[in-house]
Amino acid sequence: MQSKALEAIQLVSPSLAVVWIISLIQMEGRDLLYKYFGQLELLELRFPEMRANFSWNDAFTNKMTTQTSIAYEKASILFQIAATQSAIAASQNRFEAEGTKLSFYYFRACAGMLTYINENFLHAPSTDLSREVIKFLVGVILAQGTEVFLEKCIEEKKVHALVAKISSQAASMYISLNEEVKDFQGKGIFDRNWVTLIQVCTYWSH
């Protein structure tokens, strides 16, 4: 079924076929992460006193952190799921209505997953799971989701007042993020690429 769908897409657009393949791989990766997370939950329930070494490289500083807590492993897996959802959202073909819809959905799902991490896993041992970094990432994802919604409103030729309101909201979100990302860069957490990206998004949303 998937091969037939791919053949049909390739007849229409080779580039769209590449996007479809990337999205499919990302979704399969996400599903595997969900399965592993479920196994961790069962393991924690059956053997609450169990200890094992769980090591992860920080997503931004690349510093390795090793913990014996299953809770740390669960939080790290949820972070990976959120990152995958963000990648799925970004890989959608937003020139089509369904792609725009899916992009918005997965950006929102990513933001929800990151918020869940912040609300349920305290005292993070790594920078990427710290409350302030997760809060910033939620802001970035919500801004991207708002940007997608703005594109949808423009495409559907919504009334000017609504388009202007959503545009102003997106701009305001990026302006706020622009100040935050500079602080994080100063602390050595994010590099210059993050600052440039937020600045470009701020300019586009005006």
Order of alpha helices (4+ residues) and beta strands (2+ residues): alpha-alpha-beta-beta-alpha-alpha-alpha-alpha-alpha
